[in-house]
Amino acid sequence: MNDQIETIEEIDEIDEIKDEVVVIDAEVDSTSVNNSNTKNFKILSLGDSYTIGQSVCETCRYPSQLKDSLLKKYPEGSTIDLKIIARTGWTTTDLINAINSQNISDDYNLATLLIGVNNQYRFSNMAVFEEEFPLLVDTAIKAIGDEKNKLIVISIPDYSFTPLFKDNTDISKQIDNYNKFIEEYCTKNNITYVNITDISREGLTNPNLVASDNLHLSELAYTKFIQRILPLALKKLNN
């Protein structure tokens, strides 16, 4: 029991390391390249520590890797305006409150949503998540001009496969329940869902997938995310 309390206290300390910038706008400088084939996109990424990239560099987190990977697929001079609304420790409630304080336009070309791990960590049941996750999906869809085919929902990683939790089966079962709800909701509403939970579950056998804090994911893990997300993102942007 004492060991469990110590572990939770460690997590609380980590969750207090919050990125000072809640909303991040990363614009690629639009140079005067005279190329009619260049593209100009806007991407919105909503989430928590796995979106802001706790314990990894700014260019290492998955939205930034996605932006960089996409730019390589388009002619020189193409631009991507990336907006990230995410923070370590956020639940669905926190993300909704942050979004409500922003004036989000409805002209994004692509949106990603990865949320729920802190709902699982803080609450004993899924009631709040089941009520609020659909609201966040609706918000993301509005931001992409009501074109839900431009939304990518990403599954919740499993933090039990890290040195701090060491394959806690109870956590894994709860994460599975959350992801089952997410996947079923996306399937019912014809929304693209990407499972990356299995990647996070390699964290104990492949320590390179875990960040230096022994809890969050590493740059390599996010690179593996992009291997699954990039083809879908390209298809959505090219349609």
Buried (B, 14 or more C-beta within 10 A) or exposed (E): EEEEEEBEEBBEEBBEEBBEEBBBEBEBEEEEEEEEEBBEBBBBBBBBBBBBBBBBEBEBBBBBBBBBBBBEEBEEBBBBBBBBBBBBBBBBBBBBEBBEEEEBEEEBBBBBBBBBBBBBBEEEEBEBBBEBBEEBBEBBBBBBEEBBEBBBBBBBBBBBBBEBBEEBEEBBEBBBBBBEBBBEBBEEBEBBBBEBBEBBBBBBEBEEBBBEBBBBBBBBBBBBBBEBBBEBBBEBBEE
